[in-house]
Amino acid sequence: INRYIAATSINLTSSKTTLNVGESSAISISFNPTSATGFGSTDEITWTVDNDGIVKLTAETTSNKSGNTVSAQAAGTVTVTATNNDGVSGSITFIVKENVKVASISLSTADDKNTVEVNSTLTINANVTGVGGETPTNAQLKWSSSDTSVATVKDGVVTGKTASETPVTITATATDGSGVSATFEVTVIAPTSA
């Protein structure tokens, strides 16, 4: 005989409850007692939010064993509640933060070196600062050289190709849509004889 054991409470957990706009997080669901067999007249869980527009739920109803996923849409605090058909519910709160845009990029090299020999490399270090001095959400940079026949650049490492009296401009541009960039001039010189 299958006894109806009602769930007395619902627990919602998530590995990440502070999100940036655009991020997602899975919600896991469990029941007390763990031996519960009854989840209401149907096995459906209804999901609701107390603050529209902050997160989007993957589904408004799920089966009793399934969790849900929230996608962060806008900055704010939101509580997500799961309720079974017996009226038992559980909640979890998420904090969504606005993405921190890049405010400035500063480029430097060890010993302020600005020359590189042909077939040698020079590493340019980038210090990326976000708005308000915070760490940017996306600090990835796109690197480019004004003349790839003279010098190429990948992830801040400049490789000398051809000696030239005219410096090459290396540009590092933020990829977060802020439009912030910085430049560093490098002169490629002929290899010094051993």
Secondary structure, 3 states (H helix, E strand, C coil): CCCCCECCEEEEECCCCEEECCCEEEEEEEEECCCCCECCCCCEEEEEECCCCCEEECCCEEECCCCEEEEECCCEEEEEEEECCCCCEEEEEEEEECCCCEEEEEEECHHHCCEEEECCEEECEEEEEEHHHCCCCCCCEEEEECCCCCEEEECCEEEECCCCCCCEEEEEEECCCCCCEEEEEEEEECCCCC
